Amino acid sequence: MTFERIGPDAYARKLEKGELEGTLTIDVRQPEEWEFYHWDHMELTPMMTIPQKLEELPRDQPIYVVCAHGVRSENVCRYLSEQGFANTVNVEGGMAALAALRGFRYD
């Protein structure tokens, strides 16, 4: 099973152009990380809750996965792929890279 990857610049451009309509972006960080910084269109779904939420996740649309730096999101993409989700995309660099695009330092 495989999944796609997208860089932070390409992800931000897709968002800006409206190309993420009809997709889902889940943020797999913990709630306290989410509260510190997030983009409004993302849905908080902590990594450890993914197995319980499989039935709630759409199988018919792309799912972009983001975390702090891209490690947890890669693991979630791998897991979702193993569970039969055919269109998952890891946002490489995570929120640290996305935040840098907006001039916000995220450590």
N, C-alpha and C positions, 0 to 999 in steps of 0.2 A: 504494500500500500504506500502511496506517496501523497504529497501535498505540495502546493505551490508556495513560493516566497515572493514578497514584494518589499522593496526598499521604502524607507519613510518618505522620500521625495515623491516617488510614484504614487504612494498611497494618498498623500496630501493633494496631489494633482487630481487624482480620481475623485476625491471628496469635493474639491473645488469645482470641478466640471460637472458634478451631479451624477457621476458614473457609479456611485455606490448605492444609488436608489435601487431598491429591490434586493439588497444584500443585508447581512447582519454583521456587525462588528462587536465581538465580545472582548471585554477586558478581564483577564483572568487573575488580576492582582487581588490583594486583600482589601477589604473596605477602607482601612486607614490609608492605604496607598491611593485608592480612588479619591478619597476626600482631599488629599493633598493636591492632586492634579489629574484632570481627565478632560476628554473632549466630549461635548454634550451628546453627540449622536451614538456614542458607545454604550453598551449595556454591561453593567457589572455582573460578572459570573465567575466568582472565585474558582481557581483551578480545582480545589478539592470537592467542589459541588458538581462538577461536570458529569460524573457517572450517574448521579441522581437526576440530572436534567436532560439526559439524552433524548427522551421522548418530547421535550419541549423545543428542541433545536430543529430548525428546518432542514430537511434533506434535499429540498428542491431549489435552494438558492445558495450562493456563495456565503461562506462564513469566514470573515477575517478575524484573526485572533491576535491580540496584543497583550503584552505584560510590561514589566519595567524595562527590561533590556533585550528581550527576545528569546530567552532560554525556556521559561515556563510555557510561553506561547508555542514554541516549537514542539515541546512535549505534548501539549494539548492537541496540536494539529496531528501529530503522530497517532495519538490515542483515538481521536475522532476518525482518522483514516482507517484504523484497525477496526473500528465499529461500523464501517460501511459508509461513512460520509465521504462523498466523492469530490467535493469542491471546498476544501479548506485552504486558507492562505495565511501563512505566518507573516506578520508585519515585523520585519527584521529591525533590530535596534530598539524596539519597543517604545514606550513613552519617553524614554530618555532622548531618543533620536527625534521623535515627533515634537517634543517640547523644544528642542534645539532649533527646529524650523521656525518656531514662533518667538525665538529669542528668550526663552525661559530656561533657566538652568535646573535640571532635574537630576539629583544625585541620590 
